[in-house]
């Protein structure tokens, strides 16, 4: 009988210690979570779009200023990025649907010319594709892509201000929700 009481006492003590340790660790986690700095808002939003001049798939230098007074979706992408390729058919549809209202998609490829041409020909891209290769990383950062994620998209209003950015794949509906008020 004494052994059973000792066994029960050990279980109660161990359970209490485990419960106390768990509460202590949860408190530490809550305190740590409160101390972790949250990412600052994208400082590019509300600012004038950064300028650039990049060659397109035909080798012609294209300057962002040629699309002044248009609503822009500037999309940073690469052929080796599955979500980048997945969102492009929606961009093709959007370009066709809203071009007459002053909307323009500009694809900035962090890739080589041949890969971009091969892919673009396969899916029938109807908007300018610019070949930035590794320089595109710095340009995407100037638009607020501080982690270097792909795909990364920036939306620019008719006055040339960055109004929104998005890391990751975009759907047609998400793009329309952003551009319709700007058109």
N, C-alpha and C positions, 0 to 999 in steps of 0.2 A: 504494500500500500504506500509506503514511504517513497518507493521508486516512482510510482505513478504520479504522486503529488510533485516530486522533483521534476519529472518529465513535463507535466503541465505547466509548472512554474517556468521552466526553460523556454517552452513554447510561447508563453505569455510575454516574457521578457524579450525574446527574439522578435516577436511580432511587434511589440511596442517600439523596439529599437529600429526595426525596418520601417515602420510607419513614420517615426520621427525623422529618419534619414531621408525618406522620400519627400516629406514636407520641406525639409531643409534644402534639398536639391532643387525642388520646384521653385522655391523662393529665389535661389541663385539664378535659375534660368529666367525668371521674370525680371530680376534686376539686370541681368546681362542683356536681355532683349530691349529693355528701356535705354541702355547705354549705346546700343549699336546705332551708328549714324544712318539715317535714312537718306537715300539718294536725293540730291537737290533737284529742284525742277529744272527742266532743260532750259539753259540760259539762251539758247538760240531762238526760242519761241518769243515772238514779239519784236525780234530784231530783223533788220534787212537781210535778205538771203545772201550768203557768201557768193562771191563771183567765181566763175571758172571758165576755162576755155580748154576743151578736150576734143580730140579727133573722134569722128563717128566711124561706122563700119566701112564707109567709103573713103576714109582718110581725110575728110574735110573737117577743118577746125570749126567747132560749134561753140559759141559763147552764150552763156545763160541769158544775156541781155536780149538776144533775138526773140525770146519769149516774154518780153515785157508786156504788161497789161493782160496776161493770161493767168488763169489758175493752174498751178503746177503741182504735179505729183512727181517728186524726184525720188526715184527708187534705186538704192544701192543693192547690187545683187551679183551673183556669180553662177556659172553653169554647173559647178560642183556642189551647189547648195540646193538640196531638194525642196525646201519650202519656198525658195526664190522662184524656182521653175513652176511650182504648183500655183502660185498666185498670178503668174503672167497671163494666162488666158483671160482672167477677169480684167486685167489692165487693158488687154486688146479690145475687149467688149466696151469698156468704159471710154477708151479713146475714140472708138467709133461712135458711141452713143452721145458723147458730150463735146466733141470737137467743135461743132458749130456754135456752141455756147461759150467758147473760149477756154476750154480745158485741154491741157497737154500733159501727157505722161512722158517723162524723160528717164530712160534707164541708164544708169552709170554702172558699167561692168568692172568688177575687180577681177579681171580675167584677161586672157589673151585674145587677139583679134580672130584667129581661126576658130577657136572654141565658140566664141560669141556668134560669128557668122553661121557656123554649122547649126547651132541651136536655133537661132532666129529664123533661118530658112525653114527649119522643120516645123515650127509652130506658127509662122506667119506674123511676126511682130510688125505692127503698123505705127510704131512711134520711134523716135530717135534712140538709138543705142550708142552710147559713148564708151570708148575703151580707155578706162583710167588705170587699169592694172593696179599695182601697189599704191600709186598716188591716190587712188580712190579712198583708201583708208583714212588718210589725213583729211580729205575733203568731207567724208562722212562725219568725222569728228567735229569739223567746223559747223556742221548742221545739227550737232548734239548727240552723235552716236559715240558716247564716251567709253563704251565697252567693246566697240568694234563688232557688234552683232550684224549678222546678215539673215534675212533681208532687213533693211532699214529704209524707212520712207519718211520724207519731209514734205509737208504741204505748204505751198506758198500762195498768198492771195494776189490779187491784181495789182496791188501797190508794192509788191515785192517783199512783203514781210512773211516770215515763217510763222504759220498759225498753229501747226500741230506736227508732231513727229510720232512715229510708231516703230517699235522694234518687233520683228517677227512677221509672220505671214499675215496678209490682209485679205479680207473677203471683199467682194464687189459691194455688198451692203455697207460694210465699214467705210469704204472709200466714199460711197455716195452720201453717207451721213455727214462726212466732213466737207465734201466739195459742193453739194447742192446749195447751202446757204451762201457760198462764195461766188457762185455763178450769177 
